[in-house]
Amino acid sequence: MRPEHPPRAGGSVVFDGVSKRFGDHQALDDVSFALRPGKVTGLLGPNGAGKSTLLRILLGLARPDAGSAEVLGGEPLSAPERAQRVGVVMDAIGFHPRVTVRRQLEISARSLGLPSSRIAEVIGQVGLDGAERKRVKACSTGMRQRLALAVALLPDPELLILDEPLNGLDPDGIRWMRRLVERSADEGRTVLIASHMLSEVEQSVDDVVVLRRSVLFTGSLQELVRRGGGRLEDAYFALVEGADAAPRPEVTRA
Ligand SMILES: Nc1ncnc2c1ncn2[C@@H]1O[C@H](COP(=O)(O)OP(=O)(O)OP(=O)(O)O)[C@@H](O)[C@H]1O
């Protein structure tokens, strides 16, 4: 279902020479890439590659030691601006187990100053019809993912950030998520998906960034797949294993 109001144009994100160190550990080193507005970008990288750190910088939750992140045409947003313009689904965002689906959405809508009519719209968008009176603790993992997405979509965001959105989803949930991502981009949103699931990412994204502390690849999915002789997995492992002689990264080969 398309939202009642057409979304604004997808927002741009530009990382320029971003570095971040934790003590002796260089988590990000001179990271530069841009997200194309209205497109889906997959952020891929093994465990510890720096994906979450990069997302935190994008969201204004962490500051780079060097370089800059430009989000929606300016500095990373303040919390109130971000809530209005960016939809985020990250593991760290929890809901109180005793509230119902409907109540959670009411709380979120009110905090954003949105009319309650928006709640029915997002419930329809994420397919949570009939689950409104369920408490969060009684929801399956898939339903919680849908609720998290419903909250993220409430403000009709220009930018949608999804960190491991497929975790815990069954095949039906994965297919549903894929369609929602495609529709979000079709409606003009810029979407960034951080994921380990190469085969699923391959079906959803336009562009790919492969990260392992620094950017190993940034460009279109087709270009990366072509480099792998037609296989994303081969291209991906050639990049991350070529970048470092460290043990094989833990990446789901779904
Ligand atoms: N607050 C912190 N303090 C110290 N080290 C940190 C901190 N946050 C991240 N790191 C380290 O920085 C590196 C990058 O971590 P990050 O969580 O960004 O990677 P990731 O790509 O998201 O990994 P995963 O796929 O496992 O979630 C890791 O070595 C991690 O241990």
The ligand as an SDF file (V2000), in Angstrom:
LIG
                    3D

 31 33  0  0  0  0  0  0  0  0999 V2000
   32.5290    1.3850   21.7580 N   0  0  0  0  0  0  0  0  0  0  0  0
   33.5350    0.6110   21.3520 C   0  0  0  0  0  0  0  0  0  0  0  0
   34.6430    0.4800   22.1080 N   0  0  0  0  0  0  0  0  0  0  0  0
   35.6790   -0.2750   21.6990 C   0  0  0  0  0  0  0  0  0  0  0  0
   35.7160   -0.9520   20.5270 N   0  0  0  0  0  0  0  0  0  0  0  0
   34.6240   -0.8700   19.7570 C   0  0  0  0  0  0  0  0  0  0  0  0
   33.4950   -0.0820   20.1120 C   0  0  0  0  0  0  0  0  0  0  0  0
   32.5730   -0.1880   19.1150 N   0  0  0  0  0  0  0  0  0  0  0  0
   33.1180   -0.9930   18.1830 C   0  0  0  0  0  0  0  0  0  0  0  0
   34.3430   -1.4010   18.5550 N   0  0  0  0  0  0  0  0  0  0  0  0
   35.2360   -2.2480   17.7900 C   0  0  0  0  0  0  0  0  0  0  0  0
   35.3390   -1.7030   16.4940 O   0  0  0  0  0  0  0  0  0  0  0  0
   35.3260   -2.7350   15.5080 C   0  0  0  0  0  0  0  0  0  0  0  0
   34.1690   -2.5270   14.5630 C   0  0  0  0  0  0  0  0  0  0  0  0
   32.9730   -2.8330   15.2760 O   0  0  0  0  0  0  0  0  0  0  0  0
   31.5330   -2.7330   14.5930 P   0  0  0  0  0  0  0  0  0  0  0  0
   30.5540   -3.1500   15.6380 O   0  0  0  0  0  0  0  0  0  0  0  0
   31.3630   -1.3970   13.9890 O   0  0  0  0  0  0  0  0  0  0  0  0
   31.6390   -3.8270   13.4410 O   0  0  0  0  0  0  0  0  0  0  0  0
   30.4770   -4.5360   12.6110 P   0  0  0  0  0  0  0  0  0  0  0  0
   30.9330   -4.5680   11.2030 O   0  0  0  0  0  0  0  0  0  0  0  0
   29.1790   -3.8620   12.8950 O   0  0  0  0  0  0  0  0  0  0  0  0
   30.4840   -5.9970   13.2200 O   0  0  0  0  0  0  0  0  0  0  0  0
   29.2690   -7.0560   13.3420 P   0  0  0  0  0  0  0  0  0  0  0  0
   28.9410   -7.4850   11.9650 O   0  0  0  0  0  0  0  0  0  0  0  0
   29.8970   -8.1350   14.1630 O   0  0  0  0  0  0  0  0  0  0  0  0
   28.1530   -6.3650   14.0480 O   0  0  0  0  0  0  0  0  0  0  0  0
   35.2630   -4.0500   16.2780 C   0  0  0  0  0  0  0  0  0  0  0  0
   36.5860   -4.5520   16.4210 O   0  0  0  0  0  0  0  0  0  0  0  0
   34.6840   -3.6520   17.6080 C   0  0  0  0  0  0  0  0  0  0  0  0
   35.1300   -4.5240   18.6290 O   0  0  0  0  0  0  0  0  0  0  0  0
  1  2  1  0
  2  3  1  0
  2  7  2  0
  3  4  2  0
  4  5  1  0
  5  6  2  0
  6  7  1  0
  6 10  1  0
  7  8  1  0
  8  9  2  0
  9 10  1  0
 10 11  1  0
 11 12  1  0
 11 30  1  0
 12 13  1  0
 13 14  1  0
 13 28  1  0
 14 15  1  0
 15 16  1  0
 16 17  2  0
 16 18  1  0
 16 19  1  0
 19 20  1  0
 20 21  2  0
 20 22  1  0
 20 23  1  0
 23 24  1  0
 24 25  2  0
 24 26  1  0
 24 27  1  0
 28 29  1  0
 28 30  1  0
 30 31  1  0
M  END
$$$$
